[in-house]
Amino acid sequence: MEIFVSVIIPIYNMEKYLDECIKSVLNQTYKNFEILLVDDGSIDNSKKICENYASYSCVKTIYKKNGGLVSAWKKGVEACDEKSTHILFIDPDDFISKNYLKELIESDKNNSDILISKICKYYSKNEIKAFDFKIKSGFYNKESIKNSILPCLINNGGLLDRGISITRWGKLIKKNLVVGYMNIVDNNITFGEDFNLMIPIFLNANSIYIHEVNETVYFYRIRKDSMLRGYDKNMFSSIKRVYKSLLSVIQKTKNPSLIKQISIDYIGAMILCYKNNLYNPQANQAAINFIDILHNDNKLQGYRSKYSVKGFNLIDKFILFSIECNNSKLRMLNFYLLKKLSLLKRSW
């Protein structure tokens, strides 16, 4: 069976990078693909840029009211051609190498469910850094996925410490897996969307191929204006939704390692919420009130009594102490200390 790839690019106000992204797909040496541009109500020139590609038979543009990233994914998946066999998600500020599809597809001799490429952080033409996967490259069947990937898939002991990238991008995924698990992702989630989609996909994949060749690269652009660098007022509610969904999925596996991993990861997620709270532009009192919410979180308390966080770094352990401290004045003092000294460098 010939592989036909649906490349889904969700777009919202990305005029600065969009051309480079689209051209990186059009210039692929492998040509059996379609591009679905999903404009999620952009108010910049993104729509005009999409219109410039209207003459390309392989390009389909979908215009919708702004509904968020997840709703854009879903529109793209719904619009895939009937002959589509695989889906590749690309964010509009990222791009791929010229032989990306050709090398990924030709290197896989086992018709794998998920093909994972090399991923590089792109700061500029002169500064590119490769992601370091803890899982070795190569082919993994159902048994080796269970023995080598699942034990560190969700959490490897630290904050955001995973054995492999769990982003939806940087992967060629069989369409039936994406369709099968896309609907469990809540449209209102603004943080952890990829996590919510990809964990069930990994858990249900029969085969995975990790391809780390320099010529086959997904370039993940690091930009100063990234939404991850600002305060996300919806982060806490998003995380609660994501983990509620994933806890249900993982408990059904009855896999003690996965249950432990998702529990430790939830602890880390609450630390992320605390860090996000330091960037809250509202009055400090509102931020401190939020720390009280974290302090009284029943899931956090339960997981902390059961699992160690020895793999977390000192600052993350200090934040955890600041959340758990029963002295409200000390919690407030620690919050001002972290905010004042700017100990946290935004890298997540």
PLY file of the C-alpha trace (Angstrom):
ply
format ascii 1.0
element vertex 348
property float x
property float y
property float z
element edge 347
property int vertex1
property int vertex2
end_header
0.00 0.00 0.00
1.35 3.39 -1.00
1.59 5.89 1.83
-0.39 9.07 1.38
0.36 11.76 3.93
-2.04 14.44 5.14
0.07 17.31 6.45
-2.01 19.37 8.89
-0.86 22.91 9.68
-3.02 24.75 12.24
-2.66 28.51 11.82
-3.32 31.45 14.07
-1.53 34.76 13.42
1.67 33.27 12.02
2.37 35.48 9.01
6.07 35.82 9.87
6.86 32.12 9.56
4.04 30.58 7.56
5.62 30.81 4.08
8.74 28.99 5.20
6.65 26.29 6.82
4.45 25.66 3.77
7.36 25.76 1.32
9.29 23.21 3.37
6.44 20.77 2.67
5.94 21.70 -0.97
9.67 21.19 -1.58
9.64 17.62 -0.28
11.30 15.03 -2.52
8.44 12.67 -1.60
5.34 13.96 -3.40
2.42 11.78 -2.31
0.86 14.19 0.15
-1.73 16.88 0.70
-1.42 20.03 2.83
-4.34 21.11 4.97
-4.02 24.71 6.13
-6.45 25.30 8.99
-6.77 29.03 9.61
-8.24 29.36 13.08
-9.60 32.89 12.70
-6.28 34.66 12.12
-6.43 38.45 12.21
-3.02 39.10 10.62
-1.97 38.33 7.01
-2.03 34.55 7.48
-5.26 34.26 5.47
-3.72 36.14 2.55
-0.67 33.88 2.66
-2.94 30.84 2.53
-4.73 32.33 -0.48
-1.38 32.58 -2.29
-1.25 28.79 -2.38
-4.77 28.31 -3.76
-3.39 27.31 -7.18
-1.57 24.28 -5.75
-3.71 21.17 -6.21
-2.21 19.54 -3.13
-3.12 22.45 -0.86
-6.50 22.74 0.82
-7.33 25.71 3.06
-9.98 25.62 5.76
-11.15 28.87 7.34
-12.89 28.77 10.70
-13.76 31.00 13.61
-11.14 31.07 16.34
-11.78 28.04 18.52
-8.31 27.12 19.68
-5.57 24.73 18.64
-7.43 21.49 19.36
-10.46 22.50 17.32
-8.11 23.34 14.43
-6.54 19.87 14.63
-9.95 18.28 14.54
-11.04 20.30 11.50
-7.86 19.25 9.71
-8.36 15.58 10.52
-11.98 15.73 9.39
-10.91 17.22 6.06
-8.27 14.60 5.24
-8.53 12.96 1.83
-10.15 9.51 1.81
-6.94 7.95 0.53
-4.92 9.41 3.39
-3.00 6.75 5.36
-0.80 8.88 7.63
-0.94 12.28 9.33
1.92 14.68 9.94
1.25 17.69 12.17
3.44 20.74 11.64
3.15 23.93 13.65
3.13 27.02 11.40
6.31 28.50 12.90
8.24 25.25 12.34
9.54 23.54 9.20
10.98 20.24 7.96
14.05 19.21 5.99
13.76 18.55 2.25
14.00 14.75 2.44
11.91 14.48 5.59
9.01 12.40 4.25
11.10 10.36 1.80
13.67 9.25 4.35
11.13 8.56 7.09
8.97 6.43 4.84
11.76 4.57 3.04
13.66 3.80 6.24
10.69 2.00 7.80
10.55 -1.59 6.62
7.87 -2.70 9.06
4.85 -0.50 8.27
5.16 1.05 11.74
2.24 2.83 13.38
4.38 5.79 14.45
7.52 7.08 12.71
9.51 9.48 14.86
12.07 11.80 13.31
15.01 13.69 14.70
13.90 16.98 16.26
16.06 20.10 16.51
15.46 23.30 18.41
15.88 26.13 15.89
17.01 29.39 17.49
18.55 30.80 14.28
20.50 29.54 11.27
23.61 29.64 13.40
22.12 28.05 16.50
20.44 24.67 16.18
20.36 22.09 18.97
19.12 18.51 18.70
16.63 17.04 21.17
18.20 14.23 23.17
15.98 11.14 23.24
16.65 8.69 26.07
15.17 5.93 23.94
17.55 4.64 21.26
16.69 4.84 17.58
15.41 1.73 15.83
12.31 -0.42 15.45
10.08 -1.35 18.40
7.34 -3.96 18.21
4.55 -4.33 20.78
6.75 -6.27 23.19
9.74 -3.92 22.98
7.43 -0.90 23.33
6.20 -2.44 26.57
9.71 -3.22 27.83
11.72 -0.22 26.58
9.42 2.75 25.88
6.50 2.55 28.31
8.71 2.42 31.46
9.79 6.03 30.86
7.18 7.32 28.39
5.27 9.67 30.69
7.86 10.44 33.34
11.42 9.34 33.94
11.66 10.74 37.46
11.95 14.50 36.97
9.92 17.50 35.87
8.94 17.14 32.19
11.41 14.26 32.09
10.27 11.87 29.39
12.02 9.05 27.59
10.90 10.35 24.23
9.18 13.39 22.77
5.42 13.15 23.25
4.61 16.06 20.91
2.22 15.39 18.05
4.69 17.05 15.65
7.93 15.38 14.57
5.99 12.17 13.92
4.33 10.45 11.01
1.31 8.72 12.55
-1.13 6.30 11.01
-4.38 8.12 10.42
-6.56 5.53 12.17
-4.70 6.14 15.46
-5.14 9.91 15.24
-8.82 9.58 14.36
-9.32 7.04 17.14
-8.05 9.27 19.93
-8.53 12.84 18.71
-12.03 13.12 20.18
-10.86 12.50 23.76
-8.96 15.80 23.63
-11.01 18.66 25.06
-11.28 21.70 22.76
-10.86 24.01 25.77
-7.38 22.75 26.67
-4.65 25.33 26.08
-1.79 23.52 27.81
-0.88 19.83 27.48
-2.85 19.26 24.28
-0.18 17.06 22.71
0.18 15.07 25.92
-3.56 14.36 25.97
-3.54 13.10 22.38
-0.22 11.28 22.14
-0.18 9.20 25.34
-3.23 7.10 24.27
-1.71 6.80 20.79
1.59 5.52 22.19
-0.22 3.11 24.51
-2.18 1.61 21.62
0.54 1.57 18.95
1.66 -1.89 17.81
4.94 -0.62 16.41
7.16 2.45 16.55
10.20 3.38 14.48
12.61 6.06 15.75
14.66 7.49 12.91
17.52 9.77 13.93
19.34 10.78 10.78
20.73 14.29 10.29
18.97 14.74 6.93
15.56 13.92 8.41
14.80 16.75 10.79
11.78 18.51 12.23
12.89 22.04 13.12
11.09 23.32 16.22
11.46 27.09 16.24
12.29 28.75 19.54
10.93 32.29 19.46
10.75 35.01 22.06
7.08 35.70 21.48
6.04 32.08 22.01
2.77 31.64 23.93
4.68 29.35 26.31
6.62 32.34 27.59
3.62 34.31 28.78
1.13 33.81 31.58
-1.51 31.23 30.68
-4.64 31.95 32.71
-6.12 28.61 31.61
-3.14 26.42 32.50
-4.49 25.03 35.77
-7.93 24.18 34.39
-6.32 22.69 31.25
-3.98 20.51 33.28
-6.84 19.28 35.45
-8.78 18.28 32.32
-5.76 16.58 30.72
-4.87 14.51 33.76
-8.48 13.56 34.47
-8.66 12.15 30.95
-5.27 10.43 31.05
-5.71 8.99 34.54
-8.82 7.22 33.29
-6.94 5.85 30.27
-3.88 4.74 32.26
-5.77 3.15 35.16
-7.43 0.85 32.63
-3.99 -0.48 31.64
-3.44 -1.70 35.23
0.25 -1.04 34.62
1.86 -0.02 37.95
4.76 1.76 36.21
2.44 3.93 34.11
0.24 4.72 37.11
3.31 5.81 39.07
4.58 7.87 36.11
1.33 9.78 35.61
1.15 10.45 39.36
4.68 11.88 39.51
3.99 13.82 36.34
0.92 15.35 37.96
3.12 16.57 40.82
5.37 18.19 38.22
2.35 19.74 36.51
1.36 21.47 39.76
4.89 22.88 39.98
4.45 24.22 36.45
1.23 25.90 37.56
3.11 27.56 40.40
5.81 28.77 37.98
3.16 30.05 35.60
1.58 31.89 38.55
4.79 33.87 39.06
4.08 35.55 35.71
0.51 36.43 36.66
0.13 40.15 35.81
-2.74 40.52 38.27
-2.33 41.66 41.85
-0.04 39.50 43.94
-2.91 38.64 46.26
-4.69 36.80 43.45
-1.50 34.83 42.79
-1.12 33.97 46.47
-4.74 32.84 46.63
-3.98 30.47 43.79
-1.12 28.93 45.79
-3.70 28.14 48.47
-5.65 26.22 45.83
-2.54 24.22 44.98
-1.87 23.68 48.69
-5.31 22.12 49.14
-5.26 19.97 45.98
-6.25 16.46 47.08
-4.59 14.65 44.19
-1.29 16.42 44.83
-1.43 15.53 48.52
-2.23 11.90 47.75
0.55 11.45 45.21
3.10 13.21 47.41
2.39 10.80 50.26
2.97 7.84 47.94
5.77 8.79 45.54
9.26 10.27 45.79
10.38 13.31 43.77
14.10 12.74 44.21
14.62 13.26 40.47
13.37 16.86 40.61
15.91 19.69 40.79
16.42 21.90 43.85
14.26 24.81 42.67
11.38 22.47 41.81
11.69 20.81 45.23
11.68 24.23 46.86
8.53 25.18 44.97
6.93 21.93 46.08
7.88 22.74 49.66
6.39 26.22 49.20
3.12 24.69 47.99
2.90 22.15 50.78
3.99 24.38 53.65
1.21 24.64 56.24
2.30 28.12 57.30
0.45 30.54 55.00
2.84 33.39 55.81
5.82 31.28 54.83
4.07 30.28 51.59
3.58 33.98 50.85
7.20 34.82 51.72
8.51 32.07 49.44
6.33 33.30 46.61
7.72 36.85 46.88
11.23 35.47 47.16
10.95 33.48 43.94
9.31 36.36 42.13
11.80 38.92 43.40
14.97 36.97 42.72
13.79 35.74 39.31
15.25 32.32 39.94
13.20 30.72 37.22
14.33 30.71 33.63
11.41 29.98 31.31
12.45 26.84 29.45
9.28 24.72 29.51
0 1
1 2
2 3
3 4
4 5
5 6
6 7
7 8
8 9
9 10
10 11
11 12
12 13
13 14
14 15
15 16
16 17
17 18
18 19
19 20
20 21
21 22
22 23
23 24
24 25
25 26
26 27
27 28
28 29
29 30
30 31
31 32
32 33
33 34
34 35
35 36
36 37
37 38
38 39
39 40
40 41
41 42
42 43
43 44
44 45
45 46
46 47
47 48
48 49
49 50
50 51
51 52
52 53
53 54
54 55
55 56
56 57
57 58
58 59
59 60
60 61
61 62
62 63
63 64
64 65
65 66
66 67
67 68
68 69
69 70
70 71
71 72
72 73
73 74
74 75
75 76
76 77
77 78
78 79
79 80
80 81
81 82
82 83
83 84
84 85
85 86
86 87
87 88
88 89
89 90
90 91
91 92
92 93
93 94
94 95
95 96
96 97
97 98
98 99
99 100
100 101
101 102
102 103
103 104
104 105
105 106
106 107
107 108
108 109
109 110
110 111
111 112
112 113
113 114
114 115
115 116
116 117
117 118
118 119
119 120
120 121
121 122
122 123
123 124
124 125
125 126
126 127
127 128
128 129
129 130
130 131
131 132
132 133
133 134
134 135
135 136
136 137
137 138
138 139
139 140
140 141
141 142
142 143
143 144
144 145
145 146
146 147
147 148
148 149
149 150
150 151
151 152
152 153
153 154
154 155
155 156
156 157
157 158
158 159
159 160
160 161
161 162
162 163
163 164
164 165
165 166
166 167
167 168
168 169
169 170
170 171
171 172
172 173
173 174
174 175
175 176
176 177
177 178
178 179
179 180
180 181
181 182
182 183
183 184
184 185
185 186
186 187
187 188
188 189
189 190
190 191
191 192
192 193
193 194
194 195
195 196
196 197
197 198
198 199
199 200
200 201
201 202
202 203
203 204
204 205
205 206
206 207
207 208
208 209
209 210
210 211
211 212
212 213
213 214
214 215
215 216
216 217
217 218
218 219
219 220
220 221
221 222
222 223
223 224
224 225
225 226
226 227
227 228
228 229
229 230
230 231
231 232
232 233
233 234
234 235
235 236
236 237
237 238
238 239
239 240
240 241
241 242
242 243
243 244
244 245
245 246
246 247
247 248
248 249
249 250
250 251
251 252
252 253
253 254
254 255
255 256
256 257
257 258
258 259
259 260
260 261
261 262
262 263
263 264
264 265
265 266
266 267
267 268
268 269
269 270
270 271
271 272
272 273
273 274
274 275
275 276
276 277
277 278
278 279
279 280
280 281
281 282
282 283
283 284
284 285
285 286
286 287
287 288
288 289
289 290
290 291
291 292
292 293
293 294
294 295
295 296
296 297
297 298
298 299
299 300
300 301
301 302
302 303
303 304
304 305
305 306
306 307
307 308
308 309
309 310
310 311
311 312
312 313
313 314
314 315
315 316
316 317
317 318
318 319
319 320
320 321
321 322
322 323
323 324
324 325
325 326
326 327
327 328
328 329
329 330
330 331
331 332
332 333
333 334
334 335
335 336
336 337
337 338
338 339
339 340
340 341
341 342
342 343
343 344
344 345
345 346
346 347
